[in-house]
């Protein structure tokens, strides 16, 4: 019995049929929600998900009866939906927002601070309780802006056609009698303005942040990799007593959740009350501004990252060393090789190739290591001449986060999305250079 394996055209037709069915079901669900909203204006917005879900089930069942070959696609459907919702859609949204001025002040939602009472309604003209331009805070630029008029649970957004004192003329009459009105903080397409903003201030943000980001990632990988490999070589010695106990003690920092470890280090490195400075004081050493001085803060970040990262490298190296046959070392001893020669000519050459992918992965992880930066220093301390969102220990990912989600960055989501695209480009470029330099791509092709 032979099974038919669909060719590329068959797969494409099946996928298009499934996507078409889902699109039809979603369209029917949205239409049903609009109908329900017309009948029950107070229906909550999330009801659209329920209606779409109820529409998808019968449509997919009917599609499967009509096209039985789509049965295997139904097993992939949950994974495809998750891929679209949690991967493809966020990427599409990020790329889209990068070319807009979307922010906390320009969110497309009504600004409740400008909410003003409507005293009378005549056609498309609303008489407000206060001068319209001043109440809505639009002054000379009111015409063309949108307002949200509301009554109870009903809300609708309409464009402003004119302003005259307390009279506000809309582009069309509201579908109900509103009792309040608010200006809508619209956002729009701004082209490459966000990228231009970044490049114009590159010396105050992009260049120093990217430089420190590379230094942080390289030093973390080199330091953690070398220290973890050294510990693994020592602990791999079968003549070492209590080596099981040493291994257990050395992975404690890996077993403890990173958030707890970082918060612990933040307390230990406190300038006035930290245990580290108190211990140094016993030896007559003045308190060190671990988290207050830019250079010391960078050293602190590296120190904490070493503490968090070396157990993983140690365990990975121990796993590699366990695969090296003891006969090789025995042969080396018979040939008169010293322990140092065996290490240099046998252990390290056999350790490096399997550890290379681990080191490359560690570099990619540390290049975007948001947790240790944000939880330990929040990107600080402040440094003269730098943007408020790009301080002494900020890396690219923390800079993007602070720009998009903090008050210092004024919740500039569009600008944060533009920074995220730059991060993606830089990460791809660095990864490609790493793969080319180490020959991983050539080995994969071979």
C-alpha positions as a LaTeX table, in Angstrom:
\begin{tabular}{lrrr}
\hline
Residue & $x$ (\AA) & $y$ (\AA) & $z$ (\AA) \\
\hline
Unk1 & 0.00 & 0.00 & 0.00 \\
Unk2 & 1.46 & 3.33 & $-1.03$ \\
Unk3 & 0.64 & 6.68 & 0.55 \\
Unk4 & 0.30 & 9.80 & $-1.46$ \\
Unk5 & 2.66 & 12.58 & $-0.39$ \\
Unk6 & 1.41 & 15.97 & $-1.62$ \\
Unk7 & 3.78 & 18.07 & $-3.68$ \\
Unk8 & 4.48 & 21.75 & $-3.11$ \\
Unk9 & 1.42 & 22.80 & $-5.12$ \\
Unk10 & $-0.78$ & 20.45 & $-3.10$ \\
Unk11 & 0.54 & 21.84 & 0.17 \\
Unk12 & $-0.02$ & 25.39 & $-1.07$ \\
Unk13 & $-3.60$ & 24.65 & $-2.14$ \\
Unk14 & $-4.35$ & 22.98 & 1.17 \\
Unk15 & $-2.89$ & 25.87 & 3.14 \\
Unk16 & $-4.77$ & 28.46 & 1.07 \\
Unk17 & $-8.01$ & 26.53 & 1.52 \\
Unk18 & $-7.52$ & 26.40 & 5.29 \\
Unk19 & $-6.57$ & 30.09 & 5.49 \\
Unk20 & $-9.59$ & 30.97 & 3.35 \\
Unk21 & $-11.89$ & 29.00 & 5.66 \\
Unk22 & $-10.47$ & 30.69 & 8.73 \\
Unk23 & $-10.81$ & 34.10 & 7.10 \\
Unk24 & $-14.42$ & 33.37 & 6.18 \\
Unk25 & $-15.16$ & 32.20 & 9.73 \\
Unk26 & $-13.53$ & 35.25 & 11.30 \\
Unk27 & $-15.38$ & 37.59 & 8.92 \\
Unk28 & $-18.64$ & 35.88 & 9.84 \\
Unk29 & $-17.79$ & 36.21 & 13.52 \\
Unk30 & $-17.00$ & 39.92 & 13.21 \\
Unk31 & $-20.22$ & 40.50 & 11.25 \\
Unk32 & $-22.15$ & 38.61 & 13.92 \\
Unk33 & $-20.53$ & 40.73 & 16.63 \\
Unk34 & $-21.52$ & 43.93 & 14.82 \\
Unk35 & $-25.09$ & 42.66 & 14.58 \\
Unk36 & $-25.08$ & 41.77 & 18.27 \\
Unk37 & $-23.61$ & 45.18 & 19.11 \\
Unk38 & $-26.40$ & 46.88 & 17.15 \\
Unk39 & $-29.00$ & 44.94 & 19.11 \\
Unk40 & $-27.23$ & 45.25 & 22.48 \\
Unk41 & $-25.02$ & 48.41 & 22.48 \\
Unk42 & $-23.60$ & 47.64 & 25.93 \\
Unk43 & $-22.07$ & 44.31 & 24.85 \\
Unk44 & $-18.37$ & 44.17 & 25.91 \\
Unk45 & $-15.67$ & 44.28 & 23.21 \\
Unk46 & $-14.20$ & 40.88 & 24.12 \\
Unk47 & $-17.46$ & 39.25 & 22.96 \\
Unk48 & $-16.05$ & 39.35 & 19.43 \\
Unk49 & $-13.63$ & 36.56 & 20.43 \\
Unk50 & $-16.48$ & 34.36 & 21.62 \\
Unk51 & $-18.56$ & 34.98 & 18.50 \\
Unk52 & $-15.58$ & 34.29 & 16.21 \\
Unk53 & $-14.84$ & 31.09 & 18.12 \\
Unk54 & $-18.44$ & 29.92 & 17.67 \\
Unk55 & $-18.22$ & 30.70 & 13.94 \\
Unk56 & $-14.90$ & 28.91 & 13.40 \\
Unk57 & $-16.08$ & 25.49 & 14.68 \\
Unk58 & $-18.88$ & 24.85 & 12.12 \\
Unk59 & $-16.91$ & 26.39 & 9.26 \\
Unk60 & $-13.90$ & 24.13 & 9.90 \\
Unk61 & $-16.15$ & 21.10 & 10.27 \\
Unk62 & $-17.84$ & 21.85 & 6.94 \\
Unk63 & $-14.47$ & 22.46 & 5.28 \\
Unk64 & $-13.14$ & 19.09 & 6.49 \\
Unk65 & $-16.18$ & 17.27 & 5.06 \\
Unk66 & $-15.72$ & 19.02 & 1.73 \\
Unk67 & $-11.91$ & 18.63 & 1.62 \\
Unk68 & $-10.88$ & 15.50 & 3.58 \\
Unk69 & $-7.22$ & 16.02 & 2.60 \\
Unk70 & $-7.09$ & 18.93 & 5.06 \\
Unk71 & $-7.36$ & 16.55 & 8.02 \\
Unk72 & $-3.63$ & 16.54 & 8.75 \\
Unk73 & $-3.58$ & 20.33 & 8.75 \\
Unk74 & $-6.01$ & 20.37 & 11.65 \\
Unk75 & $-3.33$ & 18.84 & 13.85 \\
Unk76 & $-1.05$ & 21.78 & 13.02 \\
Unk77 & $-3.78$ & 24.38 & 13.42 \\
Unk78 & $-3.22$ & 25.14 & 17.16 \\
Unk79 & 0.51 & 25.56 & 16.57 \\
Unk80 & $-0.13$ & 27.75 & 13.52 \\
Unk81 & $-2.56$ & 29.94 & 15.47 \\
Unk82 & $-0.06$ & 30.37 & 18.30 \\
Unk83 & 2.65 & 31.16 & 15.75 \\
Unk84 & 0.50 & 33.84 & 14.13 \\
Unk85 & $-0.73$ & 35.37 & 17.39 \\
Unk86 & 2.49 & 35.33 & 19.42 \\
Unk87 & 5.19 & 35.61 & 16.75 \\
Unk88 & 4.03 & 36.86 & 13.37 \\
Unk89 & 1.54 & 39.43 & 14.67 \\
Unk90 & 3.96 & 41.01 & 17.20 \\
Unk91 & 6.62 & 41.26 & 14.49 \\
Unk92 & 4.13 & 42.85 & 12.08 \\
Unk93 & 2.93 & 45.24 & 14.80 \\
Unk94 & 6.49 & 46.23 & 15.75 \\
Unk95 & 7.46 & 46.95 & 12.15 \\
Unk96 & 4.26 & 48.93 & 11.60 \\
Unk97 & 4.60 & 51.03 & 14.77 \\
Unk98 & 8.24 & 51.85 & 13.96 \\
Unk99 & 6.99 & 54.17 & 11.21 \\
Unk100 & 4.38 & 55.96 & 13.37 \\
Unk101 & 4.39 & 58.42 & 16.28 \\
Unk102 & 2.39 & 56.04 & 18.46 \\
Unk103 & 3.04 & 56.83 & 22.13 \\
Unk104 & 1.38 & 57.26 & 25.47 \\
Unk105 & 0.23 & 60.73 & 24.42 \\
Unk106 & $-0.77$ & 59.56 & 20.93 \\
Unk107 & $-2.50$ & 56.25 & 21.50 \\
Unk108 & $-5.59$ & 56.62 & 19.32 \\
Unk109 & $-7.72$ & 56.64 & 22.48 \\
Unk110 & $-9.75$ & 59.41 & 24.04 \\
Unk111 & $-7.92$ & 61.76 & 26.40 \\
Unk112 & $-10.12$ & 61.69 & 29.50 \\
Unk113 & $-8.47$ & 64.84 & 30.83 \\
Unk114 & $-10.29$ & 66.77 & 28.10 \\
Unk115 & $-13.71$ & 65.25 & 28.82 \\
Unk116 & $-16.29$ & 68.03 & 28.66 \\
Unk117 & $-20.02$ & 68.05 & 29.31 \\
Unk118 & $-22.37$ & 68.47 & 26.34 \\
Unk119 & $-25.18$ & 70.91 & 27.16 \\
Unk120 & $-27.19$ & 70.69 & 23.92 \\
Unk121 & $-27.22$ & 68.83 & 20.60 \\
Unk122 & $-28.60$ & 70.20 & 17.34 \\
Unk123 & $-27.87$ & 68.03 & 14.33 \\
Unk124 & $-24.11$ & 67.76 & 14.06 \\
Unk125 & $-23.43$ & 70.73 & 16.38 \\
Unk126 & $-22.73$ & 70.17 & 20.07 \\
Unk127 & $-22.94$ & 72.96 & 22.61 \\
Unk128 & $-20.34$ & 72.37 & 25.32 \\
Unk129 & $-20.14$ & 73.57 & 28.91 \\
Unk130 & $-16.89$ & 75.45 & 28.13 \\
Unk131 & $-15.17$ & 76.94 & 25.06 \\
Unk132 & $-14.53$ & 73.95 & 22.80 \\
Unk133 & $-10.94$ & 74.70 & 21.71 \\
Unk134 & $-9.74$ & 75.31 & 25.27 \\
Unk135 & $-11.66$ & 72.40 & 26.78 \\
Unk136 & $-10.42$ & 69.93 & 24.16 \\
Unk137 & $-6.90$ & 71.45 & 24.20 \\
Unk138 & $-6.62$ & 71.58 & 20.45 \\
Unk139 & $-6.58$ & 75.41 & 20.02 \\
Unk140 & $-5.88$ & 76.28 & 16.35 \\
Unk141 & $-5.61$ & 72.67 & 15.15 \\
Unk142 & $-9.08$ & 71.41 & 16.06 \\
Unk143 & $-10.52$ & 70.96 & 12.56 \\
Unk144 & $-9.79$ & 67.47 & 11.26 \\
Unk145 & $-9.06$ & 66.02 & 14.70 \\
Unk146 & $-11.30$ & 63.30 & 16.09 \\
Unk147 & $-13.37$ & 63.38 & 19.25 \\
Unk148 & $-15.11$ & 60.64 & 21.16 \\
Unk149 & $-18.70$ & 61.40 & 22.09 \\
Unk150 & $-20.39$ & 59.24 & 24.66 \\
Unk151 & $-23.58$ & 58.58 & 26.56 \\
Unk152 & $-23.52$ & 55.85 & 29.19 \\
Unk153 & $-21.82$ & 52.78 & 27.64 \\
Unk154 & $-22.14$ & 54.08 & 24.08 \\
Unk155 & $-19.04$ & 55.56 & 22.44 \\
Unk156 & $-18.32$ & 56.72 & 18.90 \\
Unk157 & $-15.43$ & 58.63 & 17.31 \\
Unk158 & $-16.21$ & 61.45 & 14.86 \\
Unk159 & $-14.15$ & 64.12 & 13.10 \\
Unk160 & $-14.34$ & 67.82 & 13.96 \\
Unk161 & $-15.64$ & 70.04 & 11.14 \\
Unk162 & $-15.50$ & 73.36 & 12.98 \\
Unk163 & $-15.17$ & 75.15 & 16.33 \\
Unk164 & $-16.91$ & 78.38 & 17.32 \\
Unk165 & $-16.82$ & 79.31 & 20.98 \\
Unk166 & $-18.76$ & 76.69 & 22.92 \\
Unk167 & $-20.12$ & 75.16 & 19.70 \\
Unk168 & $-18.43$ & 72.11 & 18.29 \\
Unk169 & $-19.48$ & 71.05 & 14.78 \\
Unk170 & $-18.87$ & 67.43 & 13.80 \\
Unk171 & $-18.45$ & 65.97 & 10.33 \\
Unk172 & $-21.69$ & 64.04 & 10.79 \\
Unk173 & $-24.43$ & 63.91 & 13.40 \\
Unk174 & $-23.79$ & 61.48 & 16.28 \\
Unk175 & $-25.99$ & 58.32 & 16.18 \\
Unk176 & $-27.22$ & 59.04 & 19.71 \\
Unk177 & $-27.58$ & 62.00 & 22.06 \\
Unk178 & $-24.14$ & 62.37 & 23.70 \\
Unk179 & $-23.62$ & 63.90 & 27.12 \\
Unk180 & $-19.78$ & 64.09 & 27.13 \\
Unk181 & $-17.07$ & 64.66 & 24.54 \\
Unk182 & $-13.27$ & 64.07 & 24.64 \\
Unk183 & $-10.48$ & 64.72 & 22.17 \\
Unk184 & $-8.87$ & 61.61 & 20.64 \\
Unk185 & $-5.08$ & 61.46 & 20.84 \\
Unk186 & $-4.53$ & 60.22 & 17.31 \\
Unk187 & $-1.26$ & 58.87 & 15.97 \\
Unk188 & $-0.17$ & 58.66 & 12.37 \\
Unk189 & 2.46 & 57.57 & 9.87 \\
Unk190 & 5.72 & 59.55 & 10.17 \\
Unk191 & 7.93 & 57.63 & 7.74 \\
Unk192 & 11.57 & 57.42 & 8.77 \\
Unk193 & 11.35 & 60.10 & 11.45 \\
Unk194 & 11.97 & 57.67 & 14.31 \\
Unk195 & 15.08 & 56.29 & 12.62 \\
Unk196 & 16.25 & 59.83 & 11.83 \\
Unk197 & 15.81 & 60.75 & 15.51 \\
Unk198 & 17.98 & 57.81 & 16.53 \\
Unk199 & 20.74 & 58.63 & 14.03 \\
Unk200 & 20.77 & 62.34 & 14.85 \\
Unk201 & 21.39 & 61.48 & 18.50 \\
Unk202 & 23.61 & 58.49 & 17.84 \\
Unk203 & 26.56 & 59.88 & 19.83 \\
Unk204 & 24.29 & 60.31 & 22.87 \\
Unk205 & 22.54 & 56.96 & 22.65 \\
Unk206 & 23.13 & 54.43 & 19.87 \\
Unk207 & 26.94 & 54.47 & 19.70 \\
Unk208 & 27.72 & 54.30 & 23.46 \\
Unk209 & 24.90 & 51.83 & 24.13 \\
Unk210 & 25.92 & 49.53 & 21.27 \\
Unk211 & 29.60 & 49.73 & 22.27 \\
Unk212 & 28.87 & 48.78 & 25.87 \\
Unk213 & 26.43 & 46.11 & 24.67 \\
Unk214 & 29.19 & 44.42 & 22.64 \\
Unk215 & 31.74 & 44.76 & 25.45 \\
Unk216 & 29.27 & 43.34 & 27.97 \\
Unk217 & 28.39 & 40.36 & 25.77 \\
Unk218 & 31.99 & 39.56 & 24.80 \\
Unk219 & 33.41 & 39.85 & 28.33 \\
Unk220 & 30.52 & 37.84 & 29.74 \\
Unk221 & 31.04 & 34.99 & 27.29 \\
Unk222 & 34.85 & 34.99 & 27.52 \\
Unk223 & 34.94 & 35.33 & 31.31 \\
Unk224 & 32.12 & 32.91 & 32.08 \\
Unk225 & 33.31 & 30.41 & 29.46 \\
Unk226 & 36.92 & 30.41 & 30.67 \\
Unk227 & 35.99 & 30.23 & 34.36 \\
Unk228 & 33.35 & 27.54 & 33.81 \\
Unk229 & 35.76 & 25.44 & 31.72 \\
Unk230 & 38.50 & 25.82 & 34.34 \\
Unk231 & 36.20 & 24.64 & 37.11 \\
Unk232 & 35.00 & 21.75 & 34.94 \\
Unk233 & 38.58 & 20.61 & 34.28 \\
Unk234 & 39.37 & 20.69 & 37.99 \\
Unk235 & 36.16 & 18.89 & 38.97 \\
Unk236 & 36.65 & 16.28 & 36.23 \\
Unk237 & 39.69 & 14.93 & 38.06 \\
Unk238 & 38.55 & 11.58 & 39.46 \\
Unk239 & 41.18 & 11.71 & 42.20 \\
Unk240 & 39.67 & 14.90 & 43.66 \\
Unk241 & 38.00 & 14.20 & 46.99 \\
Unk242 & 34.48 & 15.53 & 47.67 \\
Unk243 & 34.12 & 16.62 & 44.06 \\
Unk244 & 30.40 & 15.77 & 44.19 \\
Unk245 & 30.02 & 18.24 & 47.06 \\
Unk246 & 31.96 & 20.91 & 45.18 \\
Unk247 & 29.76 & 20.47 & 42.11 \\
Unk248 & 26.64 & 20.84 & 44.23 \\
Unk249 & 27.90 & 24.00 & 45.92 \\
Unk250 & 29.02 & 25.57 & 42.64 \\
Unk251 & 25.62 & 25.26 & 40.97 \\
Unk252 & 23.74 & 27.00 & 43.79 \\
Unk253 & 23.75 & 30.31 & 41.92 \\
Unk254 & 22.19 & 28.49 & 38.95 \\
Unk255 & 19.56 & 26.77 & 41.08 \\
Unk256 & 18.40 & 30.01 & 42.75 \\
Unk257 & 16.01 & 32.05 & 40.54 \\
Unk258 & 17.88 & 34.83 & 38.75 \\
Unk259 & 15.54 & 37.56 & 40.00 \\
Unk260 & 16.29 & 36.64 & 43.62 \\
Unk261 & 20.04 & 36.46 & 43.01 \\
Unk262 & 20.12 & 39.86 & 41.30 \\
Unk263 & 18.09 & 41.49 & 44.08 \\
Unk264 & 20.45 & 39.91 & 46.62 \\
Unk265 & 23.48 & 41.34 & 44.81 \\
Unk266 & 21.81 & 44.74 & 44.63 \\
Unk267 & 21.56 & 44.71 & 48.42 \\
Unk268 & 25.12 & 43.41 & 48.88 \\
Unk269 & 26.53 & 46.18 & 46.66 \\
Unk270 & 24.58 & 49.00 & 48.31 \\
Unk271 & 26.91 & 51.97 & 48.87 \\
Unk272 & 25.93 & 52.71 & 52.50 \\
Unk273 & 24.51 & 49.48 & 53.89 \\
Unk274 & 25.84 & 46.73 & 51.61 \\
Unk275 & 27.76 & 43.83 & 53.14 \\
Unk276 & 30.54 & 44.15 & 50.55 \\
Unk277 & 31.41 & 47.73 & 51.50 \\
Unk278 & 31.10 & 46.92 & 55.20 \\
Unk279 & 33.58 & 44.07 & 54.75 \\
Unk280 & 35.97 & 46.32 & 52.83 \\
Unk281 & 35.67 & 48.87 & 55.62 \\
Unk282 & 37.17 & 46.36 & 58.06 \\
Unk283 & 40.36 & 46.53 & 55.97 \\
Unk284 & 40.37 & 50.32 & 55.86 \\
Unk285 & 39.09 & 50.54 & 52.28 \\
Unk286 & 36.71 & 53.40 & 51.55 \\
Unk287 & 33.20 & 52.43 & 50.34 \\
Unk288 & 33.09 & 51.75 & 46.61 \\
Unk289 & 30.20 & 53.26 & 44.64 \\
Unk290 & 29.34 & 49.95 & 43.01 \\
Unk291 & 26.00 & 51.04 & 41.57 \\
Unk292 & 26.48 & 54.82 & 41.63 \\
Unk293 & 29.54 & 55.36 & 39.43 \\
Unk294 & 29.32 & 54.52 & 35.69 \\
Unk295 & 32.52 & 52.44 & 35.54 \\
Unk296 & 31.92 & 50.65 & 38.84 \\
Unk297 & 28.32 & 49.96 & 37.79 \\
Unk298 & 29.56 & 48.26 & 34.62 \\
Unk299 & 31.99 & 46.20 & 36.67 \\
Unk300 & 29.15 & 45.26 & 39.02 \\
Unk301 & 26.95 & 44.14 & 36.15 \\
Unk302 & 29.76 & 41.93 & 34.82 \\
Unk303 & 30.43 & 40.52 & 38.28 \\
Unk304 & 26.80 & 39.56 & 38.84 \\
Unk305 & 26.53 & 38.13 & 35.33 \\
Unk306 & 29.61 & 35.97 & 35.99 \\
Unk307 & 28.00 & 34.70 & 39.17 \\
Unk308 & 24.79 & 33.81 & 37.33 \\
Unk309 & 26.43 & 32.31 & 34.25 \\
Unk310 & 29.44 & 30.22 & 35.24 \\
Unk311 & 27.47 & 27.18 & 36.59 \\
Unk312 & 25.86 & 26.61 & 33.19 \\
Unk313 & 29.23 & 26.74 & 31.42 \\
Unk314 & 30.73 & 24.45 & 34.07 \\
Unk315 & 27.98 & 21.85 & 33.65 \\
Unk316 & 28.19 & 22.04 & 29.85 \\
Unk317 & 31.97 & 21.61 & 29.94 \\
Unk318 & 31.67 & 18.71 & 32.39 \\
Unk319 & 29.30 & 17.00 & 29.98 \\
Unk320 & 31.82 & 17.37 & 27.16 \\
Unk321 & 34.74 & 16.19 & 29.30 \\
Unk322 & 32.78 & 13.10 & 30.31 \\
Unk323 & 32.75 & 12.00 & 26.65 \\
Unk324 & 36.56 & 12.02 & 26.35 \\
Unk325 & 37.81 & 8.42 & 26.81 \\
Unk326 & 40.23 & 7.82 & 29.69 \\
Unk327 & 42.37 & 5.74 & 27.31 \\
Unk328 & 43.51 & 8.92 & 25.56 \\
Unk329 & 44.94 & 10.33 & 28.79 \\
Unk330 & 46.50 & 6.97 & 29.62 \\
Unk331 & 48.17 & 6.90 & 26.22 \\
Unk332 & 49.40 & 10.46 & 26.73 \\
Unk333 & 50.95 & 9.52 & 30.10 \\
Unk334 & 52.66 & 6.49 & 28.54 \\
Unk335 & 54.11 & 8.77 & 25.86 \\
Unk336 & 55.57 & 10.95 & 28.62 \\
Unk337 & 53.19 & 13.91 & 28.35 \\
Unk338 & 52.95 & 16.10 & 31.44 \\
Unk339 & 49.53 & 17.13 & 32.83 \\
Unk340 & 49.97 & 20.58 & 31.26 \\
Unk341 & 50.81 & 19.06 & 27.87 \\
Unk342 & 47.80 & 16.73 & 28.10 \\
Unk343 & 45.62 & 19.73 & 28.90 \\
Unk344 & 46.99 & 21.83 & 26.04 \\
Unk345 & 47.16 & 19.17 & 23.34 \\
Unk346 & 44.31 & 16.86 & 24.31 \\
Unk347 & 41.69 & 18.35 & 26.62 \\
Unk348 & 41.35 & 21.84 & 25.15 \\
Unk349 & 41.26 & 20.76 & 21.47 \\
Unk350 & 38.56 & 18.19 & 22.26 \\
Unk351 & 36.65 & 20.62 & 24.49 \\
Unk352 & 36.50 & 23.58 & 22.10 \\
Unk353 & 34.39 & 22.22 & 19.15 \\
Unk354 & 31.43 & 20.96 & 21.25 \\
Unk355 & 31.52 & 24.11 & 23.41 \\
Unk356 & 31.52 & 26.48 & 20.42 \\
Unk357 & 27.72 & 26.35 & 19.83 \\
Unk358 & 27.20 & 26.87 & 23.57 \\
Unk359 & 29.44 & 29.95 & 23.52 \\
Unk360 & 27.65 & 31.37 & 20.48 \\
Unk361 & 24.30 & 30.80 & 22.15 \\
Unk362 & 25.60 & 32.46 & 25.33 \\
Unk363 & 26.73 & 35.47 & 23.29 \\
Unk364 & 23.27 & 35.86 & 21.74 \\
Unk365 & 21.68 & 35.51 & 25.19 \\
Unk366 & 23.98 & 38.06 & 26.85 \\
Unk367 & 23.60 & 40.49 & 23.97 \\
Unk368 & 19.92 & 40.73 & 24.95 \\
Unk369 & 20.32 & 40.03 & 28.68 \\
Unk370 & 17.62 & 42.39 & 29.90 \\
Unk371 & 17.15 & 40.93 & 33.39 \\
Unk372 & 20.57 & 41.54 & 34.90 \\
Unk373 & 20.78 & 45.09 & 33.51 \\
Unk374 & 17.32 & 46.27 & 34.43 \\
Unk375 & 17.00 & 44.55 & 37.81 \\
Unk376 & 20.48 & 45.49 & 39.07 \\
Unk377 & 20.97 & 49.05 & 37.82 \\
Unk378 & 17.85 & 49.87 & 35.75 \\
Unk379 & 20.33 & 51.01 & 33.11 \\
Unk380 & 21.84 & 53.64 & 35.39 \\
Unk381 & 23.56 & 55.47 & 36.82 \\
Unk382 & 22.90 & 58.67 & 34.92 \\
Unk383 & 25.69 & 59.88 & 32.70 \\
Unk384 & 26.17 & 63.44 & 31.46 \\
Unk385 & 25.41 & 64.02 & 27.81 \\
Unk386 & 23.33 & 60.86 & 27.41 \\
Unk387 & 19.60 & 60.49 & 26.82 \\
Unk388 & 17.49 & 59.71 & 29.88 \\
Unk389 & 16.66 & 56.30 & 28.42 \\
Unk390 & 20.25 & 55.40 & 27.43 \\
Unk391 & 22.37 & 55.65 & 30.56 \\
Unk392 & 25.68 & 54.15 & 31.69 \\
Unk393 & 24.80 & 50.42 & 31.79 \\
Unk394 & 21.92 & 50.38 & 29.33 \\
Unk395 & 22.17 & 47.87 & 26.50 \\
Unk396 & 20.07 & 47.99 & 23.35 \\
Unk397 & 17.18 & 45.95 & 24.73 \\
Unk398 & 16.89 & 47.96 & 27.96 \\
Unk399 & 17.13 & 51.20 & 25.95 \\
Unk400 & 14.24 & 50.05 & 23.76 \\
Unk401 & 12.20 & 48.99 & 26.80 \\
Unk402 & 12.73 & 52.26 & 28.67 \\
Unk403 & 11.90 & 54.26 & 25.55 \\
Unk404 & 8.66 & 52.39 & 24.96 \\
Unk405 & 7.41 & 51.69 & 28.47 \\
Unk406 & 8.88 & 54.18 & 30.95 \\
Unk407 & 7.92 & 57.74 & 31.77 \\
Unk408 & 11.47 & 58.87 & 30.95 \\
Unk409 & 10.87 & 57.69 & 27.40 \\
Unk410 & 7.37 & 59.22 & 27.42 \\
Unk411 & 6.04 & 55.79 & 26.42 \\
Unk412 & 7.23 & 56.34 & 22.85 \\
Unk413 & 6.13 & 52.99 & 21.45 \\
Unk414 & 6.91 & 53.97 & 17.86 \\
Unk415 & 10.45 & 55.00 & 18.73 \\
Unk416 & 10.91 & 51.88 & 20.84 \\
Unk417 & 9.75 & 49.75 & 17.91 \\
Unk418 & 12.31 & 51.47 & 15.67 \\
Unk419 & 15.04 & 50.66 & 18.20 \\
Unk420 & 13.83 & 47.04 & 18.25 \\
Unk421 & 14.25 & 46.82 & 14.47 \\
Unk422 & 17.80 & 48.15 & 14.83 \\
Unk423 & 18.46 & 45.53 & 17.53 \\
Unk424 & 17.22 & 42.82 & 15.19 \\
Unk425 & 19.48 & 44.06 & 12.37 \\
Unk426 & 22.53 & 44.30 & 14.66 \\
Unk427 & 21.88 & 40.85 & 16.15 \\
Unk428 & 21.56 & 39.26 & 12.70 \\
Unk429 & 24.77 & 40.96 & 11.54 \\
Unk430 & 26.76 & 39.91 & 14.61 \\
Unk431 & 25.44 & 36.36 & 14.48 \\
Unk432 & 26.38 & 36.09 & 10.80 \\
Unk433 & 29.90 & 37.37 & 11.51 \\
Unk434 & 30.24 & 34.88 & 14.39 \\
Unk435 & 29.11 & 31.97 & 12.22 \\
Unk436 & 31.42 & 32.96 & 9.38 \\
Unk437 & 34.40 & 33.49 & 11.70 \\
Unk438 & 33.94 & 30.17 & 13.46 \\
Unk439 & 33.11 & 28.18 & 10.32 \\
Unk440 & 29.85 & 26.84 & 11.72 \\
Unk441 & 28.01 & 27.52 & 8.46 \\
Unk442 & 30.62 & 25.64 & 6.44 \\
Unk443 & 30.42 & 22.66 & 8.78 \\
Unk444 & 26.62 & 22.64 & 8.51 \\
Unk445 & 26.80 & 22.70 & 4.69 \\
Unk446 & 29.34 & 19.89 & 4.73 \\
\hline
\end{tabular}
